[in-house]
Amino acid sequence: MNQTLADMRRDYTREGLSEAQAPDEPFALFRQWFDDAVRTEQPPVEPNAMTLATVDADSRPHCRVLLLKGLDERGFTFFSNYQSAKGEQLQARPFAAMTFFWPSLERQVRIEGRVERVSEAESNAYFQVRPLGSRIGAWASPQSRVIADRAELESLLMETERRFLNQAPTCPPHWGGYRLLPERIEFWQGRASRLHDRLDYRCLDGHWSRQRLAP
Ligand SMILES: Cc1cc2nc3c(=O)[nH]c(=O)nc-3n(C[C@H](O)[C@H](O)[C@H](O)COP(=O)(O)O)c2cc1C
């Protein structure tokens, strides 16, 4: 097993990332890379899937996969349960890091910054475009809480379905969006022999600067 793991490696040779190709601010480059990922990645890879890392009040890190659901000049938006473990962590420590990995493109993007809740209007608007099953699920599932077994979840679901038999589910008060306001965005393009390209954008007082990092 250890031998097999030690032998597992791929060389990355697809393309490079030069300063000449990179704009002065990172959003345009993220959009370009994201569009490339939408075009190039094949199912089951979800181009908007990312790993979100948070820390708890004891400074212990936690990470999990989430879907990016919005991007504008303010930042990167995702949706979850405000009472979940991540919700409690973001309440205590409103900072997070997200990582996108697009394997076909041999690219990684790392984003770090402060996190705030989006407006109720934004959460409501997104909630309403979710499929009915997901809207019911947001009411039914006490995300991150211990439950006895699958039967308990099914019974919570049935109870919630009965409740919303004659009315459309509105956005629960414990559910909604977060926006990560980026202070750092690093673009990583895999290169041969582990000599990768890394362009690192940092935001200070609203101005982005860029530097190259050693791989
Ligand atoms: C591909 C994928 C997409 C996911 N998208 C979301 C999401 O958008 N929002 C969410 O709350 N959980 C999502 N999850 C589930 C989370 O990974 C996690 O299990 C859940 O949010 C509870 O995390 P927590 O206990 O740390 O709060 C997704 C999982 C996977 C594998």
The ligand as an SDF file (V2000), in Angstrom:
LIG
                    3D

 31 33  0  0  0  0  0  0  0  0999 V2000
  -20.1110   17.8600   -4.2280 C   0  0  0  0  0  0  0  0  0  0  0  0
  -20.6590   18.3420   -2.8960 C   0  0  0  0  0  0  0  0  0  0  0  0
  -21.3700   19.5350   -2.8490 C   0  0  0  0  0  0  0  0  0  0  0  0
  -21.8710   20.0080   -1.6200 C   0  0  0  0  0  0  0  0  0  0  0  0
  -22.4940   21.2330   -1.5970 N   0  0  0  0  0  0  0  0  0  0  0  0
  -22.9160   21.7270   -0.4130 C   0  0  0  0  0  0  0  0  0  0  0  0
  -23.4500   23.0580   -0.3410 C   0  0  0  0  0  0  0  0  0  0  0  0
  -23.5040   23.8130   -1.3320 O   0  0  0  0  0  0  0  0  0  0  0  0
  -23.9000   23.4870    0.8650 N   0  0  0  0  0  0  0  0  0  0  0  0
  -23.8180   22.7150    2.0040 C   0  0  0  0  0  0  0  0  0  0  0  0
  -24.2420   23.1710    3.0680 O   0  0  0  0  0  0  0  0  0  0  0  0
  -23.2710   21.4840    1.9670 N   0  0  0  0  0  0  0  0  0  0  0  0
  -22.8180   20.9640    0.7930 C   0  0  0  0  0  0  0  0  0  0  0  0
  -22.2430   19.7180    0.7520 N   0  0  0  0  0  0  0  0  0  0  0  0
  -22.1500   18.9460    2.0160 C   0  0  0  0  0  0  0  0  0  0  0  0
  -20.9510   19.4510    2.8300 C   0  0  0  0  0  0  0  0  0  0  0  0
  -19.7480   18.8910    2.3240 O   0  0  0  0  0  0  0  0  0  0  0  0
  -21.0640   19.1210    4.3430 C   0  0  0  0  0  0  0  0  0  0  0  0
  -21.2750   17.7360    4.5200 O   0  0  0  0  0  0  0  0  0  0  0  0
  -22.1980   19.8660    5.0310 C   0  0  0  0  0  0  0  0  0  0  0  0
  -22.2920   21.2110    4.5990 O   0  0  0  0  0  0  0  0  0  0  0  0
  -22.0360   19.8410    6.5430 C   0  0  0  0  0  0  0  0  0  0  0  0
  -20.7980   20.4250    6.8760 O   0  0  0  0  0  0  0  0  0  0  0  0
  -20.4940   20.9470    8.3620 P   0  0  0  0  0  0  0  0  0  0  0  0
  -20.9810   19.8670    9.3090 O   0  0  0  0  0  0  0  0  0  0  0  0
  -19.0110   21.1450    8.4250 O   0  0  0  0  0  0  0  0  0  0  0  0
  -21.2500   22.2470    8.5590 O   0  0  0  0  0  0  0  0  0  0  0  0
  -21.7080   19.2320   -0.4370 C   0  0  0  0  0  0  0  0  0  0  0  0
  -20.9770   18.0320   -0.5110 C   0  0  0  0  0  0  0  0  0  0  0  0
  -20.4580   17.6020   -1.7060 C   0  0  0  0  0  0  0  0  0  0  0  0
  -19.6280   16.3390   -1.7370 C   0  0  0  0  0  0  0  0  0  0  0  0
  1  2  1  0
  2  3  1  0
  2 30  2  0
  3  4  2  0
  4  5  1  0
  4 28  1  0
  5  6  2  0
  6  7  1  0
  6 13  1  0
  7  8  2  0
  7  9  1  0
  9 10  1  0
 10 11  2  0
 10 12  1  0
 12 13  2  0
 13 14  1  0
 14 15  1  0
 14 28  1  0
 15 16  1  0
 16 17  1  0
 16 18  1  0
 18 19  1  0
 18 20  1  0
 20 21  1  0
 20 22  1  0
 22 23  1  0
 23 24  1  0
 24 25  2  0
 24 26  1  0
 24 27  1  0
 28 29  2  0
 29 30  1  0
 30 31  1  0
M  END
$$$$
